[in-house]
Amino acid sequence: MHIASDEQLDDVLSEPTPADVQAMRELEGDLLILGVSGKMGPSLARRARRAREAAGVRRRIIGVARFADPAARDALDRYGIETIPADLLAPGALDTLPEAPNVIYMAARKFGSTGDEAYTWAMNSYLPGRVAERFARSRIVAFSTGNVYPLTPVDGGGPTETSPVGPVGEYAMSALGRERIFTHFSRLNGTPTVLLRLNYAVEPRYGVLHDIGRKVFLRQPVDLTMGHVNVIWQGDANSVCLRSLAHAQSPPLVLNLTGLQTLAVRWIAQRFAERLGIDPVFTGAESPTALLSSAALCGRMFGPPGVPVEQVIDWTADWIAQGGASLGKPTHFETRDGRF
């Protein structure tokens, strides 16, 4: 399949699977998505809406964000998503939101953390506590990150959900703070919760594969220092998010959300080079450790990702070659010191 436009790409990203449709059919009550205007939120909201329609059920899907870019809200409105503009940190903002039995928490801050660490902690650790109190009677799925793990040997398969955490840097520490706060209130109030440690979601306009592919295309050196990664198609990550609502529990279920393979950055660059007809340029050498996680539990619960990595590389190489849009937000996956 050739993806020729942003509209077609959005359709592919948000196309629900039969399992998504069944999940929306069985879900009880409305769905509230906090932080909906980020990189994943719009396609998640649209997937939920399309799954709801396919299931033939009546259910409100509500997206909340600051919507600094009005176009982001307009796009969601066109897709049939109810939108509410709100600064979730503002006093009283959470009190104005409607009750919802199902809450997906996507609000977070990563880039720009260095030099403004206090705001990062407020977004990543303080706000989750306020949300957990406000929606104590709801079911909550909260996005976390694989950055809560330390760098681990590349031949070890990556940490599992029971492996010791060891966040590097203030962003990662604040993300672990988010988990600890949601866990505290889940235990205190009996709130069914899932914590999704995502690492990394990709699509042609953004993500680790996009970053590597663009470097190959522009004949820029690909840094091999962080020599191995895990990735998952953004649509598959959103599918797991929707289906995980049914698995919320207290204390929270912790789930590594990524692909099942440990991928070498050199191999990824070489695959792009083959498709683009360009000799790759490398810098640095592979380290024996990397930021990785094992998605074996996720695979057992929800099955393997529906879109394999080779397919995503094909789509991304084609997208880059045809001059497709970029979100212009590098992932900085090469970072090893935790400074974002």
Buried (B, 14 or more C-beta within 10 A) or exposed (E): EEBEEEEEBBBBBBBBBEBBBBBBBEBEEBBBBBBBBBBBBBBBBBBBBBBBBBBEEEBEBBBBBBBEEEEBBEBBEEBEBBBBBBEBBEEEBBEEBEEBBBBBBBBBBBEEBBEEBEBBBBBBBBBBBBBBBBBBEBBBBBBBBBBBBBBBEBEEBBBBBEBEBEBBBBBBBBBBBBBBBBBBBBEEBEBBBBBBBBBBBBBBBBBBBBBBBBBBBEEEEBBBBBBBBBBBBBBBBBBBBBBBBBBBEBBBBBBBBBBBBBBBBBEBBBBBBEBBEBEBBBEBEBBEBBBBBBBBBBBEBBBBBBBBBEEBBBBBBBBBBEEBEBEEBBBEBBBBEBEB
